[in-house]
Amino acid sequence: MAPLPLEGHQTPIGNNIGQEGTRSGSISLAVLIEFIVQRTYHELTVLAELLPRKTDMERKIEIYNFSMRTRQLFVRLLALVKWANSASKVDKSAVSIVC
């Protein structure tokens, strides 16, 4: 399955995180998880506000698209967390992701 763009919600991670990373272009795993959860919550609240104005079919399509984008994002996060847990050289308290 090819990655899907997030329909205007693409935000460069490095610009929002600031100086949280330990190296240039990297962020901690905890910050990444927090960012993904906050973004998902924001998208869900926006979706909840916009759905009442749409037709039944448009609602179903929007819910499906949201669920597929969110699932793909969390599957990627799960793969990253599993990799971090299995990597012997990774310090779990200071995992950094290169952006």
Backbone as ProteinMPNN parsed JSONL, in Angstrom:
{"seq_chain_A": "MAPLPLEGHQTPIGNNIGQEGTRSGSISLAVLIEFIVQRTYHELTVLAELLPRKTDMERKIEIYNFSMRTRQLFVRLLALVKWANSASKVDKSAVSIVC", "coords_chain_A": {"N_chain_A": [[0.845, -1.172, 0.0], [0.669, 2.117, -0.934], [1.968, 5.176, 0.499], [-0.318, 7.623, 1.694], [-1.079, 11.02, 0.997], [-1.741, 13.588, 3.426], [-3.86, 15.325, 2.81], [-3.561, 18.342, 2.797], [-2.837, 18.562, 5.422], [-0.237, 18.159, 5.903], [2.448, 18.773, 7.812], [5.579, 20.038, 8.394], [7.54, 18.205, 10.532], [9.822, 18.989, 11.925], [9.568, 21.775, 12.128], [7.5, 22.236, 13.956], [8.275, 21.038, 16.308], [10.555, 22.195, 17.368], [13.286, 22.745, 19.515], [13.415, 20.183, 20.599], [14.734, 17.883, 19.759], [17.785, 15.927, 19.93], [19.798, 15.94, 18.116], [20.56, 17.607, 15.033], [17.739, 17.732, 12.993], [16.422, 15.584, 14.181], [14.118, 13.95, 16.428], [12.795, 13.071, 19.652], [11.415, 9.856, 20.496], [9.239, 9.927, 22.232], [8.289, 12.546, 21.878], [7.546, 12.416, 19.214], [5.453, 10.526, 19.343], [3.642, 11.942, 20.963], [3.116, 14.134, 19.262], [1.877, 12.844, 17.07], [-0.427, 11.779, 18.286], [-1.699, 14.148, 19.178], [-2.133, 15.432, 16.707], [-3.843, 13.603, 15.457], [-6.047, 13.699, 17.191], [-6.801, 16.379, 16.797], [-7.497, 16.336, 14.037], [-9.658, 14.594, 14.199], [-11.496, 16.058, 15.769], [-11.962, 18.225, 14.074], [-13.096, 16.863, 11.935], [-15.43, 15.93, 13.18], [-16.774, 18.328, 13.534], [-17.256, 19.108, 10.906], [-18.691, 17.057, 9.632], [-21.596, 17.027, 10.092], [-22.604, 18.787, 8.175], [-22.448, 17.545, 5.766], [-23.496, 15.254, 3.159], [-24.946, 11.953, 3.533], [-23.43, 9.998, 2.126], [-21.056, 11.435, 1.64], [-20.199, 11.78, 4.274], [-19.631, 9.127, 5.003], [-17.506, 8.598, 3.265], [-15.605, 10.494, 4.112], [-15.162, 9.637, 6.772], [-14.131, 7.093, 6.278], [-11.783, 7.781, 4.835], [-10.4, 9.251, 6.813], [-10.037, 7.242, 8.747], [-8.396, 5.429, 7.357], [-6.07, 6.993, 6.816], [-5.271, 7.55, 9.441], [-4.899, 4.985, 10.49], [-2.765, 4.092, 8.878], [-0.772, 5.875, 9.681], [-0.478, 5.202, 12.42], [0.294, 2.531, 12.169], [2.791, 2.836, 11.023], [4.03, 4.144, 13.164], [3.881, 2.096, 15.082], [5.588, 0.189, 13.892], [7.98, 1.564, 14.109], [8.25, 1.778, 16.912], [8.393, -0.947, 17.589], [10.779, -1.57, 16.286], [12.532, 0.03, 17.774], [12.338, -1.211, 20.263], [13.458, -3.686, 19.711], [15.996, -3.181, 18.818], [19.245, -3.502, 19.808], [21.179, -1.595, 20.347], [19.897, 0.726, 20.862], [19.12, 3.343, 22.933], [16.496, 3.392, 24.95], [15.416, 5.575, 26.243], [16.3, 7.747, 24.893], [15.694, 7.723, 22.143], [16.029, 8.719, 18.839], [14.647, 10.132, 15.904], [15.439, 10.504, 12.588], [14.575, 13.117, 10.522]], "CA_chain_A": [[0.0, 0.0, 0.0], [1.468, 3.341, -1.043], [1.611, 6.207, 1.477], [-1.318, 8.595, 1.268], [-0.876, 12.369, 1.538], [-2.733, 13.934, 4.439], [-4.799, 16.331, 2.314], [-3.391, 19.68, 3.338], [-2.459, 18.529, 6.831], [1.186, 17.872, 6.004], [3.161, 19.779, 8.573], [6.939, 19.586, 8.648], [7.676, 17.879, 11.948], [10.906, 19.774, 12.501], [9.155, 23.149, 12.405], [6.606, 22.291, 15.109], [8.87, 20.464, 17.502], [11.515, 23.137, 17.932], [14.575, 22.248, 19.958], [13.236, 18.961, 21.372], [15.66, 16.853, 19.301], [19.138, 15.987, 20.453], [20.654, 16.222, 16.978], [19.879, 18.355, 13.981], [16.844, 16.919, 12.188], [15.907, 14.407, 14.877], [13.249, 14.204, 17.57], [12.683, 11.895, 20.512], [10.263, 9.007, 20.23], [8.124, 10.424, 23.048], [7.761, 13.754, 21.228], [6.882, 11.963, 17.997], [4.181, 9.919, 19.74], [2.762, 13.028, 21.407], [2.727, 14.892, 18.076], [0.936, 12.048, 16.288], [-1.687, 11.707, 19.033], [-2.334, 15.469, 19.135], [-2.604, 15.694, 15.35], [-4.994, 12.738, 15.224], [-7.165, 14.266, 17.955], [-7.216, 17.604, 16.111], [-8.193, 15.956, 12.808], [-10.936, 13.997, 14.577], [-12.414, 17.118, 16.194], [-12.339, 18.965, 12.862], [-14.015, 15.994, 11.209], [-16.708, 15.927, 13.904], [-17.441, 19.609, 13.284], [-17.624, 19.252, 9.501], [-19.553, 15.982, 9.136], [-23.042, 17.29, 10.046], [-22.974, 19.58, 6.99], [-22.256, 16.748, 4.553], [-24.494, 14.22, 2.88], [-24.636, 10.654, 4.133], [-22.338, 9.364, 1.386], [-19.836, 12.211, 1.903], [-19.774, 11.438, 5.639], [-19.014, 7.801, 4.976], [-16.217, 8.717, 2.575], [-14.689, 11.228, 4.996], [-14.811, 8.764, 7.898], [-13.25, 6.058, 5.74], [-10.477, 8.388, 4.541], [-9.749, 9.549, 8.091], [-9.605, 6.0, 9.396], [-7.268, 4.856, 6.609], [-4.883, 7.819, 7.077], [-4.877, 7.38, 10.835], [-4.376, 3.623, 10.631], [-1.445, 4.05, 8.25], [0.141, 6.626, 10.536], [-0.201, 4.434, 13.634], [1.054, 1.335, 11.79], [4.183, 3.294, 10.904], [4.514, 4.383, 14.521], [4.06, 0.785, 15.697], [6.815, -0.391, 13.34], [9.093, 2.305, 14.697], [8.367, 1.389, 18.321], [8.898, -2.326, 17.618], [12.196, -1.516, 15.938], [13.265, 0.601, 18.908], [12.383, -2.217, 21.326], [14.287, -4.827, 19.337], [17.361, -2.747, 18.51], [20.035, -3.629, 21.035], [22.01, -0.414, 20.573], [19.044, 1.898, 21.016], [18.8, 3.744, 24.299], [15.051, 3.615, 24.874], [15.033, 6.879, 26.776], [16.812, 8.813, 24.03], [15.545, 7.331, 20.752], [15.855, 9.868, 17.955], [14.206, 9.824, 14.568], [15.963, 11.473, 11.634], [13.511, 13.587, 9.635]], "C_chain_A": [[0.892, 1.237, 0.0], [1.03, 4.354, 0.006], [0.621, 7.202, 0.89], [-0.981, 9.966, 1.821], [-2.017, 12.718, 2.479], [-3.554, 15.155, 4.068], [-4.677, 17.678, 2.996], [-2.994, 19.721, 4.79], [-0.988, 18.195, 7.005], [1.873, 19.034, 6.685], [4.567, 19.279, 8.794], [7.15, 19.394, 10.143], [8.721, 18.758, 12.599], [10.495, 21.19, 12.866], [8.282, 23.252, 13.646], [7.269, 21.854, 16.402], [9.852, 21.417, 18.151], [12.803, 22.462, 18.327], [14.464, 20.967, 20.781], [14.263, 17.901, 21.003], [17.042, 17.037, 19.875], [20.142, 16.286, 19.357], [19.851, 16.995, 15.944], [19.022, 17.402, 13.152], [16.321, 15.677, 12.879], [15.049, 14.832, 16.065], [13.164, 12.932, 18.408], [11.405, 11.127, 20.172], [9.041, 9.485, 21.012], [7.478, 11.654, 22.413], [7.013, 13.375, 19.958], [5.517, 11.357, 18.317], [3.188, 10.995, 20.163], [2.246, 13.837, 20.218], [1.671, 14.14, 17.27], [-0.422, 11.972, 16.984], [-2.422, 13.047, 18.983], [-2.891, 15.776, 17.754], [-3.838, 14.858, 15.03], [-6.228, 13.271, 15.952], [-7.698, 15.522, 17.266], [-8.001, 17.267, 14.844], [-9.564, 15.362, 13.114], [-11.941, 15.06, 15.014], [-12.866, 17.965, 15.004], [-13.346, 18.156, 12.059], [-15.392, 15.987, 11.867], [-17.479, 17.225, 13.686], [-17.963, 19.712, 11.857], [-18.632, 18.213, 9.013], [-21.043, 16.317, 9.118], [-23.496, 18.053, 8.798], [-22.924, 18.77, 5.701], [-23.383, 15.746, 4.378], [-24.033, 12.906, 3.499], [-23.445, 9.989, 3.438], [-21.02, 10.102, 1.615], [-19.299, 11.932, 3.3], [-19.046, 10.107, 5.671], [-17.633, 7.848, 4.332], [-15.197, 9.411, 3.462], [-14.238, 10.375, 6.181], [-13.856, 7.671, 7.438], [-11.854, 6.622, 5.48], [-9.707, 8.711, 5.818], [-9.217, 8.275, 8.736], [-8.426, 5.366, 8.668], [-5.986, 5.652, 6.843], [-4.351, 7.581, 8.485], [-4.289, 5.995, 11.068], [-2.969, 3.53, 10.061], [-0.403, 4.759, 9.12], [0.516, 5.822, 11.779], [0.507, 3.111, 13.341], [2.525, 1.69, 11.623], [4.798, 3.532, 12.28], [4.769, 3.062, 15.245], [5.335, 0.116, 15.195], [8.042, 0.274, 13.943], [9.321, 1.908, 16.153], [8.884, -0.039, 18.44], [10.379, -2.366, 17.273], [13.011, -1.003, 17.122], [13.378, -0.406, 20.05], [13.322, -3.366, 20.993], [15.735, -4.439, 19.051], [18.182, -2.734, 19.795], [20.839, -2.381, 21.353], [21.199, 0.849, 20.813], [18.797, 2.148, 22.495], [17.338, 4.163, 24.301], [14.61, 4.961, 25.425], [15.467, 8.019, 25.867], [16.755, 8.417, 22.565], [15.297, 8.579, 19.923], [15.494, 9.383, 16.569], [14.75, 10.904, 13.646], [14.854, 11.827, 10.668], [14.063, 13.895, 8.275]], "O_chain_A": [[1.771, 1.375, 0.851], [-0.145, 4.397, 0.371], [0.72, 7.574, -0.279], [-0.629, 10.082, 2.995], [-3.126, 12.203, 2.341], [-3.908, 15.945, 4.943], [-5.593, 18.108, 3.697], [-2.826, 20.805, 5.35], [-0.531, 17.972, 8.126], [1.871, 20.154, 6.175], [4.745, 18.188, 9.337], [6.957, 20.324, 10.926], [8.522, 19.228, 13.719], [11.024, 21.753, 13.824], [8.323, 24.274, 14.332], [6.851, 22.269, 17.483], [9.967, 21.441, 19.377], [13.358, 21.684, 17.552], [15.347, 20.693, 21.592], [14.633, 17.091, 21.853], [17.434, 18.139, 20.259], [21.216, 16.824, 19.625], [18.621, 17.027, 15.984], [19.514, 16.384, 12.664], [15.814, 14.781, 12.204], [15.222, 15.913, 16.628], [13.436, 11.839, 17.911], [10.449, 11.684, 19.632], [7.924, 9.447, 20.495], [6.254, 11.784, 22.415], [5.965, 13.946, 19.658], [4.535, 11.647, 17.635], [2.024, 10.961, 19.765], [1.067, 14.186, 20.172], [0.682, 14.73, 16.837], [-1.458, 12.091, 16.33], [-3.634, 13.08, 18.769], [-3.99, 16.318, 17.631], [-4.775, 15.35, 14.401], [-7.324, 13.29, 15.392], [-8.91, 15.707, 17.164], [-9.059, 17.849, 14.601], [-10.523, 15.597, 12.379], [-13.118, 14.972, 14.666], [-14.025, 18.374, 14.938], [-14.332, 18.699, 11.561], [-16.409, 16.033, 11.176], [-18.71, 17.215, 13.657], [-18.998, 20.334, 11.619], [-19.363, 18.478, 8.058], [-21.72, 15.909, 8.173], [-24.662, 17.965, 8.413], [-23.322, 19.267, 4.647], [-24.118, 15.433, 5.315], [-22.888, 12.768, 3.929], [-22.549, 9.472, 4.106], [-19.977, 9.467, 1.768], [-18.086, 11.855, 3.497], [-17.986, 9.975, 6.282], [-16.699, 7.204, 4.809], [-14.052, 8.97, 3.557], [-13.063, 10.392, 6.55], [-12.885, 7.359, 8.127], [-10.856, 6.011, 5.86], [-8.502, 8.472, 5.897], [-8.082, 8.238, 9.212], [-7.537, 4.814, 9.316], [-4.925, 5.063, 7.047], [-3.147, 7.43, 8.696], [-3.288, 5.854, 11.77], [-2.08, 2.954, 10.688], [0.721, 4.279, 9.266], [1.687, 5.765, 12.153], [1.251, 2.617, 14.189], [3.402, 0.931, 12.035], [5.946, 3.164, 12.528], [5.771, 2.927, 15.948], [6.083, -0.462, 15.984], [9.029, -0.394, 14.249], [10.462, 1.724, 16.576], [9.723, -0.321, 19.296], [11.147, -3.105, 17.89], [14.068, -1.552, 17.431], [14.401, -0.454, 20.733], [13.92, -3.958, 21.891], [16.611, -5.304, 19.045], [17.846, -2.034, 20.75], [21.152, -2.132, 22.517], [21.768, 1.932, 20.953], [18.324, 1.269, 23.216], [16.985, 5.184, 23.711], [13.522, 5.433, 25.095], [15.035, 9.155, 26.062], [17.672, 8.739, 21.808], [14.449, 9.402, 20.268], [15.979, 8.347, 16.115], [14.546, 12.092, 13.894], [14.253, 10.943, 10.057], [13.319, 14.306, 7.385]]}, "name": "protein", "num_of_chains": 1, "seq": "MAPLPLEGHQTPIGNNIGQEGTRSGSISLAVLIEFIVQRTYHELTVLAELLPRKTDMERKIEIYNFSMRTRQLFVRLLALVKWANSASKVDKSAVSIVC"}
